[in-house]
Amino acid sequence: MFGISGEHILILGIVLLIFGPRRLPELGNTLGKAIRNFKDAISGVEEAKFRRIDEAKASSAQPAPAAASPASPAGTVDTTKST
């Protein structure tokens, strides 16, 4: 019946005896919020990781600006003047 075995019913009965029928909805709500917060934290970490990867790809895809070439090449010797 709905995949519920005898062990599940026994565990539910023990939980009901320990916490009582008044606190069970509160416990379920708290557990749901905890799971939601955990999933949000995990997805936030993944989004940050993918964002860093995308930024690294974007910065490596942009060509580096070319260095300005000097008007006269360095190291040339003027041979027109004699000493």
C-alpha positions as a Markdown table, in Angstrom:
| # | Residue | x | y | z |
|---|---|---|---|---|
| 1 | Met | 0.0 | 0.0 | 0.0 |
| 2 | Phe | 1.7 | 3.2 | -1.3 |
| 3 | Gly | 5.2 | 1.7 | -0.6 |
| 4 | Ile | 4.8 | 2.0 | 3.2 |
| 5 | Ser | 6.2 | -1.0 | 5.0 |
| 6 | Gly | 5.8 | -2.0 | 8.6 |
| 7 | Glu | 9.0 | -0.4 | 9.5 |
| 8 | His | 7.8 | 3.0 | 8.3 |
| 9 | Ile | 4.6 | 2.8 | 10.3 |
| 10 | Leu | 6.6 | 1.8 | 13.4 |
| 11 | Ile | 9.0 | 4.8 | 13.0 |
| 12 | Leu | 6.0 | 7.2 | 12.4 |
| 13 | Gly | 4.4 | 5.8 | 15.6 |
| 14 | Ile | 7.5 | 6.3 | 17.7 |
| 15 | Val | 7.9 | 9.9 | 16.3 |
| 16 | Leu | 4.3 | 10.6 | 17.1 |
| 17 | Leu | 4.8 | 9.3 | 20.7 |
| 18 | Ile | 8.0 | 11.3 | 21.2 |
| 19 | Phe | 6.9 | 14.7 | 19.8 |
| 20 | Gly | 3.1 | 14.5 | 20.0 |
| 21 | Pro | 0.5 | 15.5 | 17.4 |
| 22 | Arg | 0.8 | 19.2 | 18.2 |
| 23 | Arg | 4.5 | 19.5 | 17.4 |
| 24 | Leu | 4.6 | 17.3 | 14.2 |
| 25 | Pro | 3.4 | 20.1 | 11.8 |
| 26 | Glu | 6.0 | 22.5 | 13.4 |
| 27 | Leu | 8.7 | 19.9 | 13.0 |
| 28 | Gly | 7.7 | 19.2 | 9.4 |
| 29 | Asn | 7.7 | 23.0 | 8.6 |
| 30 | Thr | 11.2 | 23.4 | 10.2 |
| 31 | Leu | 12.6 | 20.4 | 8.4 |
| 32 | Gly | 11.2 | 21.8 | 5.1 |
| 33 | Lys | 12.8 | 25.2 | 5.7 |
| 34 | Ala | 16.1 | 23.6 | 6.6 |
| 35 | Ile | 16.1 | 21.6 | 3.4 |
| 36 | Arg | 15.2 | 24.6 | 1.3 |
| 37 | Asn | 18.0 | 26.7 | 2.9 |
| 38 | Phe | 20.5 | 23.9 | 2.2 |
| 39 | Lys | 19.4 | 23.7 | -1.5 |
| 40 | Asp | 19.7 | 27.5 | -1.8 |
| 41 | Ala | 23.1 | 27.5 | -0.3 |
| 42 | Ile | 24.3 | 24.7 | -2.6 |
| 43 | Ser | 22.9 | 26.4 | -5.7 |
| 44 | Gly | 24.5 | 29.7 | -4.7 |
| 45 | Val | 27.9 | 28.1 | -4.5 |
| 46 | Glu | 27.4 | 26.5 | -7.9 |
| 47 | Glu | 26.3 | 29.8 | -9.4 |
| 48 | Ala | 29.3 | 31.6 | -8.0 |
| 49 | Lys | 31.6 | 28.9 | -9.4 |
| 50 | Phe | 30.1 | 29.1 | -12.9 |
| 51 | Arg | 30.2 | 32.9 | -12.7 |
| 52 | Arg | 33.9 | 32.8 | -12.0 |
| 53 | Ile | 34.5 | 30.4 | -14.9 |
| 54 | Asp | 32.5 | 32.6 | -17.2 |
| 55 | Glu | 34.5 | 35.7 | -16.1 |
| 56 | Ala | 37.8 | 33.8 | -16.7 |
| 57 | Lys | 36.7 | 32.8 | -20.2 |
| 58 | Ala | 35.5 | 36.3 | -21.0 |
| 59 | Ser | 38.8 | 37.9 | -19.9 |
| 60 | Ser | 40.9 | 35.3 | -21.8 |
| 61 | Ala | 38.8 | 35.8 | -24.9 |
| 62 | Gln | 39.4 | 39.5 | -25.1 |
| 63 | Pro | 42.7 | 40.3 | -26.8 |
| 64 | Ala | 45.3 | 42.2 | -24.9 |
| 65 | Pro | 45.9 | 45.8 | -26.0 |
| 66 | Ala | 48.8 | 46.1 | -28.3 |
| 67 | Ala | 51.8 | 48.0 | -26.9 |
| 68 | Ala | 52.5 | 51.3 | -28.6 |
| 69 | Ser | 55.5 | 51.0 | -30.8 |
| 70 | Pro | 58.2 | 53.7 | -30.4 |
| 71 | Ala | 58.8 | 56.2 | -33.2 |
| 72 | Ser | 62.3 | 55.0 | -33.7 |
| 73 | Pro | 63.4 | 51.5 | -32.9 |
| 74 | Ala | 65.6 | 51.1 | -29.9 |
| 75 | Gly | 69.2 | 50.0 | -30.4 |
| 76 | Thr | 69.6 | 51.5 | -33.9 |
| 77 | Val | 72.9 | 53.3 | -34.7 |
| 78 | Asp | 73.0 | 56.5 | -36.7 |
| 79 | Thr | 75.7 | 55.9 | -39.2 |
| 80 | Thr | 75.4 | 59.3 | -40.9 |
| 81 | Lys | 77.5 | 61.1 | -38.4 |
| 82 | Ser | 81.2 | 60.5 | -38.2 |
| 83 | Thr | 83.4 | 61.4 | -35.3 |
